[in-house]
């Protein structure tokens, strides 16, 4: 169960929540061009994306394919990380804010 402010916002197994909400993998990049141009040609691979500070979080099931496209679209793009998605990513996606202590 994912809860926010005392209410249930999503239910499911951890694997199911991750797959449904964020796709499984996360790319963290700093782009030098607008998101639309950066992701041009790989839109069908992007589950969701979110801007966080100066970092763009791209949620996907195929990070390697997206890296190839965005590297061509924006040679100045800085790839910070490719990682497995977590329940924290799910929480950020469904609530719009990060985990916090109450």
C-alpha positions, -999 to 999 in steps of 0.1 A, spaced: 0 0 0 12 35 -8 -2 61 15 -1 99 14 -14 121 42 -32 91 58 -50 80 27 -43 50 4 -33 61 -31 -22 28 -46 -23 -9 -38 -4 -39 -51 28 -59 -47 60 -39 -48 69 -53 -82 35 -46 -96 35 -10 -83 69 -3 -98 60 -18 -132 26 -1 -134 37 34 -122 73 39 -134 82 10 -157 112 -6 -139 142 16 -147 151 52 -141 175 74 -161 187 105 -143 200 131 -169 208 167 -171 198 179 -206 209 210 -225 178 210 -247 140 210 -241 125 176 -230 104 173 -262 135 175 -284 156 153 -260 130 124 -261 122 128 -298 123 94 -314 119 74 -282 85 85 -269 71 50 -270 99 38 -246 92 65 -220 67 54 -193 68 88 -176 92 116 -169 96 141 -141 118 172 -137 135 173 -102 157 203 -97 180 203 -127 177 166 -132 153 149 -155 140 115 -142 130 93 -172 110 62 -162 112 33 -187 115 -4 -193 144 0 -217 170 25 -205 197 14 -229 176 22 -260 167 57 -245 203 64 -238 212 58 -275 185 82 -287 191 110 -262 229 109 -268 222 116 -305 196 142 -297 217 161 -271 254 153 -272 259 177 -243 234 157 -221 250 145 -188 239 110 -178 240 109 -140 226 74 -134 208 44 -147 192 25 -119 163 1 -110 132 19 -100 122 17 -64 91 22 -43 104 57 -36 100 64 -73 65 51 -72 57 74 -43 72 104 -61 52 96 -92 18 91 -76 20 118 -50 41 145 -67 64 148 -38 92 130 -21 90 108 10 93 127 42 93 120 79 61 130 98 
